[in-house]
Amino acid sequence: MNIGILLLIIVGGAAGGLSTLYLLVSFVGTLGYKIYRKVKFGASLYD
């Protein structure tokens, strides 16, 4: 297999994996922050 194509596959796979990981972490973080505000301050979860 060509080394250029293999490098593109690795870089593309890493970019996809990192963006997926970022979305997962930000979703969990946002949800946790909203629950924390709900418990501590009584704020709405929809704000």
C-alpha positions in Angstrom: 0.0 0.0 0.0 1.2 3.5 -0.8 2.7 5.3 2.2 0.8 8.5 1.3 -2.5 6.8 1.3 -1.7 5.1 4.6 -0.8 8.4 6.1 -4.0 10.0 5.0 -6.0 7.1 6.5 -4.3 7.5 9.8 -4.7 11.3 9.9 -8.3 11.1 8.8 -9.1 8.4 11.4 -7.4 10.4 14.1 -9.3 13.6 13.2 -12.6 11.7 13.2 -11.9 10.1 16.5 -10.8 13.3 18.2 -13.8 15.2 17.0 -16.1 12.4 18.3 -14.3 12.4 21.6 -14.6 16.2 21.9 -18.4 16.1 21.2 -18.9 13.4 23.8 -16.9 15.2 26.5 -18.6 18.6 25.8 -22.1 16.9 25.8 -21.4 15.3 29.2 -19.9 18.5 30.6 -22.8 20.6 29.5 -25.3 18.2 30.9 -23.4 18.0 34.2 -23.2 21.8 34.4 -26.9 22.1 33.9 -27.8 19.5 36.5 -25.4 21.3 38.9 -27.1 24.6 38.4 -30.5 22.9 38.8 -29.5 21.4 42.1 -27.6 24.4 43.5 -29.6 27.3 42.2 -32.9 25.9 41.1 -32.3 27.1 37.5 -34.2 25.6 34.6 -32.5 22.9 32.6 -33.7 24.6 29.4 -31.8 27.9 29.9 
